[in-house]
Amino acid sequence: MTRKKIRPRHTTHPPASAYDWALDSGRPPSASPPTVSGRWLLAATGLTMVAAAVCAWGTLCLLFWQGSWQLLYHPVAAVTRTPASTGLAYEAVGFATAESGQPRLKGWWVPAAHEGKFSRNTVLYLHGQDENMGDAVEAVAGLHAVGVNVLAFDYRGYGQSQFARPSEAHWRVDAESALLYLTGTRGVAAGNIILEGSDLGANLALEIAAKHPEMAGVVLRQPLDAPLHAIFSDPRARQVPAHWLVRDRFDLNGPATALRIPSLWFYWTTAPGQVGSPEKPDAFQKVAAPKMMVWLTKSPLEQKENEESLSRWLDDLPNRN
């Protein structure tokens, strides 16, 4: 009996390496995984952090540029009073018409009384940064009592005027539009127009008056010496180049030096009897044209002193027509 010869089973041994295996299978050897140096990772991380910081700072600058105006201007939309509340007749007016045919600016025309002593003069009233026409009713009534015509209006963004973010540039354009309305629509001679402004509106009045030597004069009520302090003193202003981002300035000294028409300056001071007298502001001292300063006190006689001072000043104005 012969035994069946058993052939040994052939076993395939795995290649010694991935390279050998790739050669046996006919595939190209795969590249070894890349390695990243620690130095490169550190540099990339640093650049990413710097880029993130720059983006964050840039965003902060953008937000400050867009919102810093709210530190200076406080527009109010609701007009809660009209001259009728003080018994004055008035006409609601609109001007600076947009392409849509709607007026951008709304205001009041308050004519002088028939027996008004200064009815040849018209006062263009420029209110301050924290109010609208409704808050200026008492000021308008005081001007009417002196005997002048009055045009009061709201800048864009205030009252019922067209909505727009307030700015010094917008205020200038709006004031110029009001002057054009007086001379073009109302037919008021430029030599009979008097600008009057209160607070930041006084700074604006001085700017406009310096550019219009043909007008009769300008009345300034407590102009702001450093109006931009409200913005630049904010803690957020220290984190950004605020003086580059904010274009408004409302400078007093430059326009005061350039002023060529008579001016009347009202300031409020402490009660009578104080030691010494208040110092005259630098801007007032820079004015070379005829000028007058009046210090008022918060007292029952304030309105009377105000009207008497304004009447004396109007009496001394030269007749330019």
Secondary structure as GFF3:
##gff-version 3
##sequence-region A 1 321
A	DSSP	alpha_helix	18	25	.	.	.	ID=ss1
A	DSSP	alpha_helix	38	67	.	.	.	ID=ss2
A	DSSP	three_ten_helix	68	71	.	.	.	ID=ss3
A	DSSP	three_ten_helix	83	86	.	.	.	ID=ss4
A	DSSP	beta_strand	91	97	.	.	.	ID=ss5
A	DSSP	beta_strand	103	110	.	.	.	ID=ss6
A	DSSP	beta_strand	122	126	.	.	.	ID=ss7
A	DSSP	three_ten_helix	133	136	.	.	.	ID=ss8
A	DSSP	alpha_helix	137	146	.	.	.	ID=ss9
A	DSSP	beta_strand	149	153	.	.	.	ID=ss10
A	DSSP	alpha_helix	168	180	.	.	.	ID=ss11
A	DSSP	pi_helix	181	185	.	.	.	ID=ss12
A	DSSP	three_ten_helix	190	192	.	.	.	ID=ss13
A	DSSP	beta_strand	193	198	.	.	.	ID=ss14
A	DSSP	alpha_helix	200	211	.	.	.	ID=ss15
A	DSSP	beta_strand	217	221	.	.	.	ID=ss16
A	DSSP	alpha_helix	229	232	.	.	.	ID=ss17
A	DSSP	three_ten_helix	235	239	.	.	.	ID=ss18
A	DSSP	alpha_helix	242	245	.	.	.	ID=ss19
A	DSSP	alpha_helix	253	258	.	.	.	ID=ss20
A	DSSP	beta_strand	263	269	.	.	.	ID=ss21
A	DSSP	alpha_helix	282	286	.	.	.	ID=ss22
A	DSSP	beta_strand	291	297	.	.	.	ID=ss23
A	DSSP	alpha_helix	302	316	.	.	.	ID=ss24
###
